[in-house]
Amino acid sequence: MSLSTEQDAVTKSLKYHNLVLALPGAGKTHTMISFISNLVENPLHKVIALTFSNASAAEMKSRVGRLVKGHKRKQIFVSTFHSLIWSQTKKHPNFSGRKLLTGSSGQRVTNFMGF
């Protein structure tokens, strides 16, 4: 898949933030992976790519693996928002034995706080 003129400009714009809005199937993920590939050309750059679902994180990891080779892959971390936050929470010294509250069990937090 080749990049459009606009997509190519995004992938080469390494000094600025970019916002890419497009319809499904327009190539946003492809553009992002190409952008990441350009970023990791510099060995000092490290990238965290976050997404909402496990399926999209797996797809992104697969695409990164096809485009970015060798030691540059170690500069890229792909995850879901939830997984990243959960892994960081478990590293906190006061975490010891706490459980993740999700769904209806999350109501216990609001009841405890008096909301």
WOVEN-V855704 format. One record per pair of residues at least 12 apart in sequence whose C-alpha atoms are under 10 Angstrom apart, sorted by the first residue. I is the first residue (numbers start at 1). J is the second residue. D is the distance in Angstrom with one decimal. If there is no record, write none. Layout:
# WOVEN-V855704
{{I & J & D} {I & J & D}}
This chain:
# WOVEN-V855704
{{1 & 27 & 8.8} {1 & 30 & 8.1} {2 & 27 & 9.5} {2 & 30 & 9.1} {2 & 31 & 9.5} {3 & 27 & 8.1} {3 & 30 & 8.3} {3 & 31 & 7.2} {3 & 34 & 9.0} {4 & 27 & 9.3} {4 & 31 & 9.3} {6 & 20 & 9.7} {6 & 31 & 9.7} {7 & 20 & 8.6} {7 & 27 & 8.3} {7 & 28 & 8.3} {7 & 30 & 9.0} {7 & 31 & 5.9} {7 & 32 & 9.0} {7 & 34 & 9.1} {7 & 35 & 9.1} {8 & 31 & 7.6} {8 & 34 & 8.5} {8 & 35 & 8.6} {9 & 31 & 9.7} {9 & 35 & 9.5} {10 & 31 & 7.5} {10 & 32 & 8.5} {10 & 34 & 9.1} {10 & 35 & 7.0} {11 & 30 & 9.9} {11 & 31 & 6.5} {11 & 32 & 7.2} {11 & 33 & 8.6} {11 & 34 & 5.9} {11 & 35 & 4.0} {11 & 36 & 7.8} {11 & 37 & 8.5} {11 & 38 & 6.8} {11 & 39 & 8.6} {12 & 34 & 8.9} {12 & 35 & 6.8} {12 & 36 & 9.9} {12 & 38 & 7.0} {12 & 39 & 8.7} {13 & 35 & 8.2} {13 & 38 & 9.3} {13 & 39 & 9.5} {14 & 35 & 8.0} {14 & 36 & 9.5} {14 & 38 & 8.0} {14 & 39 & 6.8} {15 & 39 & 9.9} {18 & 32 & 10.0} {20 & 32 & 8.9} {29 & 56 & 9.6} {29 & 59 & 9.4} {29 & 60 & 7.5} {29 & 63 & 8.9} {30 & 60 & 9.0} {30 & 63 & 8.1} {30 & 64 & 9.5} {32 & 49 & 9.1} {32 & 60 & 9.3} {32 & 64 & 9.7} {33 & 49 & 9.3} {33 & 60 & 7.7} {33 & 61 & 9.5} {33 & 63 & 7.1} {33 & 64 & 6.2} {33 & 65 & 9.8} {33 & 66 & 9.9} {33 & 67 & 7.8} {33 & 68 & 8.8} {34 & 63 & 9.7} {34 & 64 & 8.6} {34 & 67 & 7.9} {34 & 68 & 9.1} {36 & 48 & 9.4} {36 & 49 & 8.7} {36 & 64 & 8.3} {36 & 67 & 9.7} {36 & 68 & 8.7} {36 & 75 & 9.7} {36 & 76 & 8.1} {37 & 64 & 7.8} {37 & 67 & 7.1} {37 & 68 & 6.0} {37 & 69 & 9.3} {37 & 72 & 8.5} {37 & 73 & 9.2} {37 & 76 & 9.3} {38 & 68 & 9.4} {39 & 72 & 9.9} {39 & 75 & 9.5} {39 & 76 & 9.8} {40 & 68 & 8.5} {40 & 71 & 9.8} {40 & 72 & 6.2} {40 & 73 & 8.3} {40 & 74 & 9.5} {40 & 75 & 6.6} {40 & 76 & 7.9} {41 & 68 & 9.5} {41 & 72 & 7.5} {41 & 75 & 9.8} {42 & 72 & 9.0} {42 & 75 & 9.6} {43 & 71 & 9.2} {43 & 72 & 7.4} {43 & 74 & 10.0} {43 & 75 & 7.7} {44 & 75 & 8.4} {45 & 72 & 9.6} {45 & 75 & 6.9} {45 & 76 & 8.9} {46 & 72 & 9.2} {46 & 73 & 9.7} {46 & 74 & 8.4} {46 & 75 & 4.7} {46 & 76 & 5.9} {46 & 77 & 8.1} {47 & 73 & 9.8} {47 & 74 & 9.4} {47 & 75 & 6.2} {47 & 76 & 4.8} {47 & 77 & 6.1} {47 & 78 & 8.2} {48 & 75 & 8.6} {48 & 76 & 6.0} {48 & 77 & 4.8} {48 & 78 & 5.9} {48 & 79 & 7.7} {48 & 84 & 9.7} {49 & 61 & 9.3} {49 & 76 & 7.4} {49 & 77 & 6.2} {49 & 78 & 4.8} {49 & 79 & 6.5} {49 & 80 & 8.3} {49 & 81 & 9.2} {50 & 77 & 8.4} {50 & 78 & 6.0} {50 & 79 & 5.2} {50 & 80 & 5.2} {50 & 81 & 5.7} {50 & 82 & 9.2} {50 & 83 & 9.5} {50 & 84 & 8.4} {51 & 78 & 8.0} {51 & 79 & 6.5} {51 & 80 & 4.8} {51 & 81 & 6.1} {51 & 82 & 9.0} {51 & 83 & 9.9} {52 & 79 & 8.5} {52 & 80 & 5.3} {52 & 81 & 6.1} {52 & 82 & 7.7} {52 & 83 & 9.6} {53 & 79 & 8.8} {53 & 80 & 6.1} {53 & 81 & 8.4} {53 & 82 & 8.8} {53 & 83 & 9.7} {54 & 79 & 7.8} {54 & 80 & 6.4} {54 & 81 & 9.8} {54 & 82 & 9.6} {54 & 83 & 9.0} {55 & 80 & 9.4} {56 & 78 & 9.9} {56 & 79 & 9.1} {56 & 80 & 8.4} {57 & 78 & 6.4} {57 & 79 & 5.6} {57 & 80 & 6.2} {57 & 81 & 9.8} {58 & 78 & 8.3} {58 & 79 & 8.3} {58 & 80 & 9.4} {59 & 78 & 9.9} {60 & 78 & 7.2} {60 & 79 & 8.9} {61 & 73 & 9.8} {61 & 76 & 9.2} {61 & 77 & 8.6} {61 & 78 & 6.2} {61 & 79 & 8.5} {64 & 76 & 8.5} {64 & 77 & 10.0} {64 & 78 & 8.9} {86 & 100 & 8.4}}
